[in-house]
Amino acid sequence: MNQPKNHILVIFGASGDLTYRKLVPAVFDLFDQGLLPEKFAILGLGRTDLGDTAFRDKMKEGIKQFALNKPDSEEKLNSYLEKLHYFSFDTKDPDEYCLLKGKLRELDEAYETEGNFIYYLATPPSMYEIIPAQLDEQGLSDESTGFKRLIVEKPFGYDLKTAQKLNKSLLTNFKEEQIYRIDHYLGKETVQNLLVTRFSNGIFEPLWNRNYIHHVEITGAENIGVGNRGGYYEGSGAMRDMIQNHLLLLVGLVAMEPPALIDSTNIRNEIAKVFHSLRPIQEKEVAQYAIRGQYIASNIKGKQVKGYREEEGVATDSRTETFAAIKLFIDNWRWADVPFYIRSGKMLPTRVTEIVIHFKATPHHLFADDESICKNYNQLVIRIQPDEGVLMKFGMKVPGAGFKVQNVNMDFHYSDLSETYLPSAYERLLLDCMLGDSTLYHRGDAVEAAWKFVDPILNAWKNDNSIPVHGYPAGTWGPDVSDDLIEQDDITWRYPCKNLANDGNYCEL
């Protein structure tokens, strides 16, 4: 594997939870595997008054708790911690960026990192325009001496208008190839394996089109509520939190055309083409193509669970959706008239993200009994999390007289590769940025295209009070009317289990 060039990782908002739980432990995992350059440092920036020692002590606990590779010696851990530095810094004060420039120059000389800096914005979105502008003002985006890269966390905009404004602002200070819009879903091994499943297997790619696929279903379910994030979630909802970014990204990977090359430009070009091909949903059509719901109080396994409106920070008359389902179409040659069904929700029976390819039934149902023929549909289930793997469902004869058919499973689990190390999403994405590979990061035009698609739905939900917010008991699979999106009487959503296989016999929730 290629080794990154010497550089400094600069984390804005380093005193926050993301740095403690994800970023510093992920970089330690890279260090533990020998994937960091010889000369490397982390500079944490935050308003909290910490020195190097206090910052290292705090990050030490985060590494011990959250790193995949637990430190096998204090010596190795301390060797890594010595690379961590902290600088008390007010991101809103323009005068302090001159001091930051001096600190970076000092570390750059000490570590001989040749002016290579990666800036990670682990801050509230309100800072996404301020920080890059101030960095540019100090010449810290100039690549005449070393590379300068900017990682931006989601949410990338609140709607199409704010996403366009943010893109325009960022491109005033950094070039598109310097900007890395991170989505941890793209860092998951099973998401990346979707490309391999499609494009390296002759048994799938010829069937991956409207001639053989009946519909595609994508589920992103969580079995928890909003917890102490009620205030944030009130301004977000399931559409902004999950569908606009994570699940539409999965749509892009499922539907994209084969890229000419497996590289950043070609893969991201194909994903953007899918987003631009999404059939627009007009505001007056939203009730026909989208359903929203909100979890209500329920009893789960003998425990009373609060409804969304009873959560801290949530309005008692809130109409924010904790469940959303959409029926969409991709208007191109490959996918004409093939429906894609997408759903995401909180307080569902289990935590699971998966893609289900429903193949068309055979043209003549020789072995169909009186029951629904949809049971004989072949399915390819690509499980993103948990119990990562791939499941194929197909019909086999039940032993005995006659030709009674039942579905059977053929499955592969990533856990079967016991000798294979599966990196965390942040570990993979941070390494890619260090290498200058933006394949698994969002491009600005694709982000805007995704917002352009969901904006009319959000506007209709905001402006049209006749569109209901359906209540669903916590611990169920959302509003029962979500099945109405699937217009054929014999087809419903797949109701997955925590475990990928044996779902017909044993379901762990």
C-alpha positions in Angstrom: 0.0 0.0 0.0 1.2 3.5 -0.8 2.5 5.5 2.1 1.1 9.0 2.7 3.4 12.0 2.5 4.6 13.6 5.7 1.9 16.0 7.0 0.0 17.5 9.9 -3.6 16.7 10.6 -5.3 19.9 12.0 -8.6 19.1 13.8 -10.9 22.1 14.5 -13.2 21.2 17.4 -10.7 18.8 18.9 -12.2 19.0 22.4 -15.4 17.5 21.1 -16.9 14.0 21.1 -16.1 13.2 17.4 -12.4 13.7 18.0 -12.4 11.6 21.2 -14.5 8.7 20.0 -13.7 8.5 16.3 -10.8 10.6 14.8 -7.9 10.2 17.2 -8.6 6.4 17.8 -8.9 5.9 14.0 -5.6 7.6 13.4 -4.1 5.4 16.1 -5.3 2.3 14.3 -3.4 3.6 11.2 -0.3 4.2 13.3 -0.5 0.7 14.8 -0.5 -0.8 11.4 2.4 1.3 10.2 0.3 3.2 7.7 1.2 6.7 8.8 4.1 8.6 7.3 7.3 8.7 9.3 6.9 12.4 10.0 3.4 13.1 11.2 1.6 15.2 13.8 -1.9 16.0 15.0 -2.7 19.6 16.1 -6.0 19.8 18.0 -7.8 23.1 18.1 -10.6 24.1 20.5 -11.9 26.7 22.8 -11.5 24.5 25.9 -8.3 25.5 27.7 -6.2 22.4 27.4 -2.5 22.0 27.1 -0.6 19.2 25.2 -0.5 17.1 28.4 -4.2 17.3 29.2 -5.2 16.7 25.6 -3.0 13.7 25.4 -4.4 12.3 28.6 -7.9 12.7 27.4 -7.2 11.1 24.0 -5.4 8.3 25.7 -8.7 7.2 27.3 -10.5 7.6 24.0 -7.9 5.3 22.3 -8.2 2.6 24.9 -11.9 2.6 24.7 -12.7 3.1 21.0 -9.6 2.1 18.9 -10.1 -1.2 17.0 -6.5 -2.2 17.7 -6.2 -1.9 21.5 -2.7 -0.7 22.4 -0.5 -3.7 23.2 2.1 -1.7 25.0 2.3 1.7 26.8 5.5 2.4 24.9 3.7 2.3 21.5 0.7 4.3 22.8 3.0 7.0 24.3 4.9 7.1 21.0 1.7 8.0 19.3 0.5 10.4 21.9 3.8 12.4 21.5 2.6 13.3 18.1 -0.5 15.0 19.5 -0.5 18.7 20.2 -3.2 21.2 21.4 -3.7 24.9 20.7 -6.5 26.8 22.5 -8.2 28.7 19.8 -11.4 30.7 19.1 -12.5 29.9 15.6 -14.7 33.0 15.4 -11.9 35.4 16.1 -10.1 36.4 12.9 -7.1 37.7 14.8 -6.3 34.2 16.2 -5.7 32.7 12.8 -2.4 34.6 12.6 -1.4 32.8 15.8 -2.5 29.5 14.3 -0.4 30.1 11.2 2.6 30.6 13.5 1.9 27.4 15.4 1.6 25.5 12.2 4.9 26.9 10.9 6.5 25.9 14.2 5.2 22.3 14.0 6.0 22.1 10.3 9.6 22.9 11.0 9.9 20.6 13.9 8.3 17.6 12.1 9.7 18.4 8.6 6.2 18.0 7.1 7.0 20.2 4.1 3.9 22.4 4.4 1.4 19.5 4.0 -1.7 20.2 6.1 -5.1 18.4 6.3 -7.8 20.5 8.0 -10.7 18.6 9.6 -13.8 20.6 10.5 -15.2 18.7 13.5 -17.2 21.7 14.3 -20.9 22.9 14.1 -21.9 23.6 10.5 -22.1 27.3 11.3 -18.3 27.3 11.1 -18.0 25.6 7.7 -17.8 29.0 5.8 -15.9 30.9 8.5 -12.9 28.6 9.0 -12.0 28.1 5.3 -12.3 31.8 4.6 -9.9 32.6 7.5 -7.5 29.9 6.5 -7.4 31.3 3.0 -6.9 34.8 4.3 -3.7 33.6 6.0 -2.5 31.8 2.9 -3.1 28.4 4.5 -5.0 27.1 1.5 -2.2 27.9 -0.9 -0.6 24.7 -2.3 2.5 26.3 -3.7 4.3 24.8 -0.7 2.8 21.4 0.2 -0.8 20.1 -0.2 -3.7 21.6 1.7 -6.9 19.5 2.1 -10.1 20.3 3.8 -12.4 17.6 5.3 -16.0 18.8 5.9 -18.4 16.8 8.0 -22.1 16.4 7.3 -24.7 18.0 7.3 -23.6 19.7 4.1 -26.2 22.3 3.9 -29.8 22.4 5.3 -31.5 22.5 1.9 -30.5 23.1 -1.8 -30.1 26.9 -1.3 -27.8 26.5 1.7 -25.8 23.7 0.1 -25.3 25.9 -3.0 -24.2 28.8 -0.8 -21.8 26.6 1.2 -20.3 25.1 -2.0 -19.8 28.6 -3.5 -18.2 29.8 -0.3 -15.8 26.8 -0.1 -14.8 27.2 -3.7 -13.9 30.8 -3.1 -11.2 29.6 -0.7 -10.3 26.1 -1.8 -10.3 24.2 -5.1 -12.8 21.4 -5.6 -10.0 18.8 -5.6 -8.9 20.1 -2.1 -12.3 19.6 -0.6 -13.3 16.3 1.0 -17.0 16.1 2.0 -17.0 13.1 4.3 -19.8 10.5 4.7 -18.8 7.7 7.0 -21.2 5.3 5.2 -18.9 5.4 2.2 -16.1 4.1 4.5 -17.9 0.9 5.3 -16.3 -2.1 3.7 -19.7 -3.6 2.6 -20.6 -0.3 0.8 -17.4 -0.5 -1.2 -18.0 -4.2 -1.8 -21.2 -3.3 -3.7 -19.0 -2.1 -6.6 -17.0 -5.4 -6.6 -20.2 -7.5 -6.3 -21.7 -5.7 -9.3 -18.7 -5.2 -11.6 -16.5 -8.3 -11.0 -19.2 -11.0 -11.3 -20.6 -12.1 -14.6 -23.7 -13.6 -12.9 -24.9 -10.2 -11.7 -24.0 -7.4 -14.1 -26.0 -8.8 -17.1 -29.1 -8.9 -14.9 -28.6 -5.5 -13.3 -31.2 -3.6 -15.2 -34.9 -3.1 -15.9 -35.2 -6.4 -17.8 -34.5 -8.6 -14.8 -35.0 -6.4 -11.6 -38.5 -5.9 -10.4 -37.7 -3.3 -7.7 -34.9 -2.2 -5.3 -35.4 -1.7 -1.6 -33.0 0.2 0.7 -33.5 0.3 4.5 -31.6 2.3 7.1 -33.2 1.5 10.5 -32.2 2.4 14.0 -33.6 0.9 17.2 -32.9 3.9 19.3 -34.7 7.2 19.7 -33.2 10.7 19.6 -31.9 10.6 23.2 -30.4 13.9 24.2 -30.3 15.1 20.6 -33.9 16.1 20.5 -33.1 19.8 19.9 -30.8 19.0 16.9 -33.2 16.4 15.5 -36.1 18.9 15.5 -34.3 20.9 12.8 -33.2 17.8 10.9 -35.6 14.8 10.8 -35.1 11.5 9.0 -35.1 13.0 5.5 -32.1 15.3 6.2 -30.4 13.1 8.8 -30.3 9.8 6.7 -32.0 9.9 3.3 -30.6 12.9 1.6 -27.0 11.8 2.2 -26.5 8.1 3.3 -29.4 6.3 1.6 -29.4 8.3 -1.7 -25.6 7.6 -1.8 -26.5 3.9 -1.7 -29.0 4.5 -4.5 -26.2 6.0 -6.5 -23.9 3.0 -6.0 -26.6 0.5 -6.8 -27.7 2.3 -10.0 -24.5 3.7 -11.4 -23.1 2.7 -14.8 -19.7 0.8 -14.9 -17.0 3.5 -14.6 -14.3 3.5 -17.2 -11.7 3.2 -14.4 -11.9 2.6 -10.7 -10.7 6.1 -9.7 -12.1 9.1 -8.0 -13.1 11.1 -11.1 -14.8 8.2 -12.9 -16.7 6.7 -9.9 -17.9 10.1 -8.8 -19.0 11.0 -12.3 -21.2 8.0 -12.5 -22.8 8.6 -9.1 -23.5 12.2 -10.1 -25.2 11.0 -13.3 -27.6 8.9 -11.2 -28.5 11.8 -9.0 -29.1 14.0 -12.1 -31.4 11.2 -13.5 -33.7 11.0 -10.5 -37.2 11.7 -11.6 -38.3 14.9 -9.9 -41.2 14.7 -7.4 -43.3 17.8 -7.5 -44.7 19.3 -4.3 -48.2 18.4 -5.3 -47.1 14.7 -5.8 -45.4 14.3 -2.5 -48.3 12.6 -0.7 -48.2 10.0 -3.5 -44.5 9.2 -3.4 -43.4 9.9 0.2 -44.7 9.0 3.7 -43.6 10.4 7.0 -44.1 9.1 10.5 -43.2 9.8 14.2 -42.8 7.3 16.9 -45.2 7.3 19.8 -45.0 5.9 23.3 -45.0 2.1 23.5 -44.0 -0.9 25.6 -41.0 -2.8 24.3 -40.1 -6.0 26.0 -41.8 -4.9 29.2 -40.2 -1.5 29.2 -42.2 1.7 28.7 -40.6 3.9 26.0 -41.3 7.6 25.5 -42.8 9.0 22.3 -40.8 11.5 20.2 -42.8 14.5 21.4 -42.0 13.5 25.0 -38.2 13.6 24.4 -36.1 16.4 25.8 -35.8 19.4 23.4 -38.8 18.3 21.3 -41.9 20.5 20.8 -45.1 19.0 22.1 -46.8 19.6 18.7 -43.7 18.7 16.6 -44.3 17.5 13.1 -40.7 16.4 12.5 -40.5 13.0 10.9 -38.6 10.2 12.7 -39.6 7.9 9.9 -39.5 8.6 6.1 -40.2 6.4 3.1 -39.9 7.4 -0.5 -40.7 5.7 -3.9 -38.5 7.1 -6.6 -37.5 6.4 -10.2 -34.3 6.8 -12.2 -35.1 8.0 -15.7 -32.3 6.4 -17.8 -32.0 3.5 -20.1 -30.9 0.9 -17.5 -33.6 1.7 -14.8 -36.6 3.0 -16.7 -39.8 2.4 -14.6 -38.0 0.3 -12.0 -39.2 1.6 -8.6 -36.6 2.2 -5.8 -38.1 2.1 -2.3 -36.1 3.9 0.5 -37.0 4.1 4.1 -35.3 5.2 7.3 -36.5 5.6 10.9 -35.8 5.7 14.5 -37.2 3.4 17.2 -37.7 0.5 14.7 -37.3 -3.1 15.9 -33.6 -3.5 15.1 -30.6 -1.6 13.8 -29.9 -2.5 10.2 -28.8 -1.1 6.9 -29.3 -3.2 3.8 -30.0 -3.2 0.1 -32.4 -5.7 -1.4 -32.4 -6.4 -5.1 -35.8 -8.0 -5.9 -35.5 -9.9 -9.2 -38.5 -10.5 -11.4 -40.4 -13.7 -11.1 -40.1 -16.3 -13.9 -42.4 -15.5 -16.8 -44.4 -18.8 -16.3 -45.2 -19.9 -12.8 -44.9 -23.6 -13.2 -44.6 -24.3 -9.4 -46.8 -21.5 -8.0 -49.3 -22.6 -5.4 -52.3 -20.7 -4.1 -50.2 -18.4 -2.0 -48.6 -15.2 -3.2 -46.1 -15.7 -6.1 -43.9 -13.0 -4.6 -42.5 -15.6 -2.3 -40.8 -17.1 -5.4 -39.0 -13.9 -6.2 -35.2 -14.2 -6.1 -33.6 -11.6 -3.8 -30.0 -10.5 -3.4 -29.6 -8.9 0.1 -26.4 -6.8 0.6 -26.1 -6.1 4.3 -24.2 -3.0 5.3 -24.6 -3.4 9.0 -24.7 -5.3 11.3 -23.8 -9.0 10.5 -22.2 -7.6 7.3 -22.4 -9.9 4.3 -24.4 -11.0 1.3 -27.5 -13.2 1.1 -29.0 -14.8 -1.9 -32.6 -16.2 -1.8 -33.8 -18.6 -4.4 -36.4 -21.4 -4.7 -35.7 -25.1 -4.1 -37.9 -28.2 -4.0 -39.2 -29.4 -0.7 -38.3 -33.1 -0.3 -41.2 -35.4 -0.8 -43.9 -36.0 -3.4 -44.9 -33.2 -5.7 -43.2 -29.9 -6.6 -43.7 -27.7 -3.6 -41.1 -24.9 -3.6 -39.7 -22.9 -0.7 -37.1 -20.1 -0.5 -33.7 -21.1 0.7 -30.7 -18.9 1.7 -27.1 -18.9 0.4 -25.1 -16.5 2.4 -21.6 -15.0 3.0 -20.6 -13.2 6.2 -17.6 -10.9 6.5 -17.0 -12.4 9.9 -16.1 -15.7 8.1 -12.9 -14.0 7.0 -11.4 -14.4 10.4 -7.9 -13.5 9.3 -9.0 -10.3 7.6 -8.9 -6.9 9.4 -11.9 -4.7 8.7 -10.9 -1.0 9.2 -13.4 1.4 10.7 -15.1 3.9 8.3 -13.1 6.9 9.6 -9.9 4.9 9.5 -10.4 4.1 5.8 -11.6 7.6 4.9 -8.8 9.4 6.8 -6.2 7.3 5.1 -7.7 8.0 1.7 -7.5 11.7 2.3 -3.9 11.4 3.4 -3.2 9.7 0.1 -5.1 12.3 -1.9 -7.8 9.8 -3.0 -11.3 11.4 -3.0 -13.1 8.4 -4.4 -15.1 7.8 -1.2 -15.9 11.4 -0.6 -18.9 13.5 -2.0 -18.4 15.9 -4.8 -20.2 19.3 -4.7 -22.4 18.8 -7.8 -23.7 15.4 -6.5 -24.5 16.9 -3.1 -26.5 19.7 -4.8 -28.3 17.2 -7.0 -29.4 15.1 -4.0 -30.7 18.3 -2.3 -32.5 19.3 -5.5 -34.4 15.9 -5.4 -35.4 16.1 -1.7 -36.2 19.8 -1.5 -39.8 19.6 -2.9 -40.6 16.8 -0.4 -39.3 18.9 2.5 -41.1 22.0 1.2 -44.4 20.1 0.9 -44.1 18.7 4.4 -43.4 22.2 5.7 -46.1 24.0 3.9 -48.9 21.5 3.4 -50.5 20.6 6.7 -52.9 18.3 5.0 -50.0 15.8 4.5 -50.3 13.7 7.7 -47.5 12.7 10.1 -48.4 9.1 10.8 -47.8 7.9 14.4 -46.2 4.5 14.8 -45.6 2.7 18.1 -41.9 2.6 19.1 -40.5 -0.8 18.3 -42.5 -1.4 15.2 -41.6 -1.0 11.5 -43.0 2.4 11.0 -46.5 3.5 9.9 -48.5 0.6 8.4 -49.4 2.9 5.5 -45.8 2.7 4.3 -46.8 -0.5 2.6 -49.1 1.5 0.4 -46.1 3.0 -1.4 -45.6 -0.5 -2.9 -48.6 -0.6 -5.2 -48.8 -4.4 -5.7 -50.9 -6.2 -3.2 -48.7 -9.2 -2.9 -45.5 -7.2 -2.1 -44.5 -5.5 1.1 -41.2 -4.3 2.5 -38.7 -6.9 3.7 -38.7 -6.9 7.5 -35.0 -7.8 8.3 -33.5 -9.2 11.4 -30.3 -8.3 13.2 -28.9 -11.6 11.9 -28.6 -11.8 8.1 -29.3 -15.5 7.4 -31.8 -17.9 9.0 -34.2 -15.0 8.9 -37.1 -17.3 8.1 -36.4 -19.5 11.1 -34.8 -17.4 13.8 -35.0 -13.6 14.0 -32.9 -11.8 16.6 -34.1 -8.2 17.1 
